[in-house]
């Protein structure tokens, strides 16, 4: 960022001036779009990081359906939900460390670790189930490889993706974060389709090995292109054994931020409950026919009606629209939390009235389409919300604040789908929709409260600035240059 310093004595030759006048520093404005190609390379890297973390989580419904119908039929719905919930939990929990490492510019360590753990997690998954025949799966090994190992790899990519583009695109941070988040929607389309095709064609072991090579290739691209922005000051780690290195007490004291974290936690606990159960919901209500890949041969018993698998694909696909639309609206209003509040309220209405009462296939498709759009907006903006809430003087802590948020969210991302599974077992499939609707109502209230407190803080700051200007002597009185 260029600066031009002019001494007051050189303003006009021969003109007398006060000897104590301060120099004037003119700072060129930050360009609307960065001119450095590395910024756009980081955007591509962020896309593939989201493609391989939340894209895989969004695809878990396809894995879960195969486990339930074929590979792990003796495992309970709660156990199968735990695999996907573990991915979400471990993707988020270590973010408190990942975010602080990013502030210290340890990007490449995180990127390589993410690449290695994700690739090995899905490669080793292919060796957990013999030939992939009926009931040959080993639940413990499936949980360790695709839940534990892959989940830890995902966390390296997740915070990295949004943190990096927000710093490269300071004036378009909401749009940049929205673009990278579309990787989650695209991954949520491609990975379920790849799983269905590859496992049906080659069997579970070989199909998952091919998928692991896709993960490795796209993760390597992300690692190479994810260059950190050097314009942002680097914060050294200091003593890694001190809690203050990882936790910023100012964040905890910030009431709008605290409310925001609680609200985002409820979003993740509620939304993925629907995502994990949508194919089963469609089958139970007769909206489609469940695909069964028998013995990895590609056989699909049943009629030729609409396949339940497509409901998850539609939800993931339409989320791309929501991610981009939410980013545009947030940029226009300069407030991503308003988008959060509006989409959560609409999602609650859908969950309450469409999930239990959808009368036919067309209504079910409409539900998945609309819920996907709203979910895309909800899930793409949390990092942008932190960037909006964080005070100007703490901007160099944005990675730390974002990581703290995700670690706080992780607990509910784990227990939310498990609560939904328990409710479904006791009260039936409709309970999943009611659980999601209830969480969305509460989040709407919390987001609205956070907006109110943030606005109140901003008005107080504006009032102090006006007061300060009124007490400061005018430029003509002080002899300053205008």
Secondary structure, 3 states (H helix, E strand, C coil): CCEEEECHHHCCCCCCCCCCCCCEEEECCCCCCCCCHHHHHHHHHHHHHHHHCHHHHHHHHHHHHHHHHHHCCCCCHHHHHHHHHHHHHHHHHCHHHHHHHHHCCCHHHHHHHHHHHHHHHHHHHCCCCCCCCCCCCCHHHHHHHHHHHHHHHHHHHHHHHHHHHHHHCCCCHHHHHHHHHHHHHHHHHHHHHHHHHHHHHHCHHHHHHHHHHHHHHHHHHHHHHCCCCCCCCCCCCCCCCCHHHHCCHHHHHCHHHHHHHHHHHHHHHHHHHHHHHHHHHHHHCCCCECCCCHHHCCCCCCCCCCECHHHHHHHHHHHHHHHHHHHHHHHHHCCHHHHHHHHHHHHHHHHHHHHCCCCCHHHHHHHHHHHHHHHHHHHHCHHHHHHHHCCHHHHHHHHHHHHHHHHHHHHHHHHHHHHHHHHHHHHCCHHHHHHHHHHHHHHHHHHHHHHHHHHHHHHHHHHHHHHHHHHCCCHHHHCCCC
